[in-house]
């Protein structure tokens, strides 16, 4: 079978400004510091009129920098932050507690994940367990905790998870990450059924390739070039392009969507 020829790289589109799709909502975002999808989502929900965003991240210095930057731009009364390692149930609880002064969580964006490249023949149990604990079990912990807050408050809350096309498509060295992200898809679909009787929606995005500094640090230039060549637009997504779809899923425009996984990708099938 012949692979499609690599597409010429297209320029990134103009940044899409907010339209108050999340007016007044309180949004919690995990792994929200730095320059990746979580940081883009945190900024985007504020641009979309969220009453407040609460940032969670395991990196204290980056978290404070992110909080300060957003507070200076959008107002300190709209930005909260709490150190959160999603493998620790107590820290997940504390993150959601940090949303209470703003009125309690309305939207939970589960972005935290851990990747890397490890051949299955050399992968130690500790590495496998850590990737699954952060990426899959961490998503479950946050979904469970937010779901319980929604039910207790009588809110028609929303959960948006971050999966990956690697959960659908084979890629060498990614057995742990692929298994975890495939698990996030299944978790999303089943959790949606559990929470639907409470009016709570659970959906996920499944990006292919979004370019940010951390990805460049852990991925070789050769692999990045290969991954970009598999995209129909010949380029990686900007993190804010993924965040746009997260906002859509969190908004009332997606009021009849639950248990869905939206592929945010231009990859060839």
N, C-alpha and C positions, 0 to 999 in steps of 0.2 A: 504494500500500500504506500503510495507516494504522499509525503507530507506536503501540506500547502506551502507555497513559497512565503517567506517572511514578508509581512506587510511593511510598507514604508512608514516611518514614525510620523504620526500626526501631532500637531501642536495641542497642548492642553487647552480646554475651553475657558472662556471667561468665568470668573468666580460668580456663583449664583447668590444673590443677596436674599436676606430673610423676608418672609411674608407673614410673620406672626402665627405660624402653624401650631406653636406650642404655648400660646399666650397664657400666662399665669401658672403653668405647670411647674412642679418641682421635680427636677431630673437628677438622678444619681448616675455617675459614670465611673466604672472601674478602669484601672490602667489609663488614667486621664492626663498624666503628666507627659512631658517630652514633646515629640513632634509627629506622633503616629495617628492612627484612626481615632483613638480615645480622645486625644487632645483636640482633634478636628471636630469630633462630636460635641465636646464640651463647649467649644466656641460657637458651633452652629446652633445649639439649642438656645443659647443666649440671644443670638441674632434672630432666632425665630420667636422671641418674646417670652421665653421661659421666665417664670417669676424668680427662680433660683436654680443654680446648678451646684451639686456637691461632688467634688472631685475625690476619688479614691485612688491611691497608688502606693506601691511598696517602697518607692524611692523618695525619702524624705526631702532632700534638697530640691529635686526636680518638682516635687509636688508643691512646695512652697513657692517656687518660681512661677509655676503655672497659676497658682491661686493669686499671687500678687499681680501678675500680668493681666489676668481677666478682671480682677477687682479694679485695677486702675482704669480699664477701658469701659467696663459695664457697671461699676459701682460695687463696693464691698458688701452692700446689703443684699446682693444677688449671688454672691459666690462664697461657698463654704468648702472646706477640705478636711480630710481625715486620712491619716496613714492607714493603709489597709492591705494586708496580705490575704488574698482570698482563700488560702489554705487554712486559715485560722478562723474558726466560727465566731470567736469573741470579737475579732476585728471586723468581720462582716456586720455583726450586730451593731458595733460602735459606729460604723460608716452610716448605717441607716438611722441610728440615733442622731447623727449630725444633721440629718435632713429635718428632724422634728421642729426645730425653732423656725424653720421656713414654712411650716405647714404640713410636713410629712411627704414622703416620696409619692409621686404620681407616675413616674416613668423610671424604670430601671434598665440601664444600658450595660450589659455584661460584655465588656471588651477584653478583660484580662485573659492572657494566654501566653504560653511559653513554647517556643519552637527550638530549632537547631537541626543539625544534620548528624545522624548516627546510623551506621550500617547495622542491620538487624543481627548480623553475626557477632558484632562487638558491643551491642547495647547492654549495659548493666541494668539490673532491676531498678536500681536507685534512679537512674535517668528516666526510664520508662515511667516509674511511679510518680516522679516529680512533674513531668509533662502532663500526665493525665490528672494529677491532683490540682494543678493550677488551671488547666484549660477546660477540662470537663467537670470535675467535681467542684471546682471553684464556681463555675457557672451554675451548677445545681444549687450550691449553698446560697448564692445570691438570689437566684430565682425563688427558692423556698422562703428565704427571709423576707424578700419584697412581697411575695404572694401573701404571706401571713399578715404583713402590715396592711396591704390593700383590703383583705377580708375584715380585719379588725376595725378599720376605718370606714368600711362600706364604700370603698372607692372602686370605680371601674378602671383599675390601673393597667399599665402596659409594661411588658418585658420585651426588650430587644436584645437578642444574643448575636455574637459575632462568630460565625463559623468560617469555612474556607472551602474553595473548590477542591482542595487536596483531600477533603473528606469524600469526594466523588471520584477523583481522578488519581491514578497511581503516580507516585513520584518517588524515586529512589532516595533512601536515607531519611524518609519521613514517616516510618511506620508508627512511631509514637504519636506524632502530631496529627497524622491522618486519622488514626484511630480515635484520638480525642475529638477532633473536629467532626468526624462522622457521628460520634456520640452526641455532640452538641445538636446536630440536626435531629437525631432521634429524641433527645431530651426535649427539644423545642416542640416537636409534634405531640409527644405524650403529655407534657406539662400543660400544653394548651387545652387538652381535653379535660384534665383535672380542674383547671381554673375557669373554664368557660361557664360553668353554672354560677359563678360569682361575677360574671361580666368582665373578667380579666382576660386580656389578649396576650399571647406569647408568639413572637415571630423571630426570624433570624435573617441576617444577611450572610451571603457566602461570597466574599471577594476572591478574585483570582490573584492579582498582583497590585499592591498599592505601595508606592515608593515613599520611604521615609528613612532618616539617618540610621536608625537601629537596624533595619533590613540590610542596608549597605554594609554595616559593620560585620554582620554574621553570614553574609552571602558573597561568594566570589563574583568578580565582574563577569567572568565567563558564564556562570549560571544565570546571572541577572540578564545578560544579553540574550541567552537562550529563552528565558521565560518571557521577555518582552517580545521576542520574535514570534511567540505562539499567540500573541494578542492581535485581534483583527485591526486595531488602531496602531499597532506597532509601538505602543508605549504602555507604561504602567499607569494605573489610576492615580490621581491625586487623592490623598487621604480625605479631603473634603467631599470628593465625589461619593465615597462610601458613606460618609456622615450624612449626606443628603438623603440617601435611601433609609438610613436609620431614622432620620427625622420623619420621613413619610410614614414609616411603619408605626412610629410613636404618635402620629397625628390622627385626627378624626377622619382624614381622607382614607385611612386604612381601617375604618370602623368594622368592616365585615371580614377582615383578614385575621385568622388565627391559625396557628400550627403550620404556617407557611415558611419556606426558606427561599429567599429571593437571591438568585445568582447575580452578583454585581460584577460582571465580567464581559470582556470582548474576546474571550478565547474561542478558537476553533473547536467545534465539537469533537 
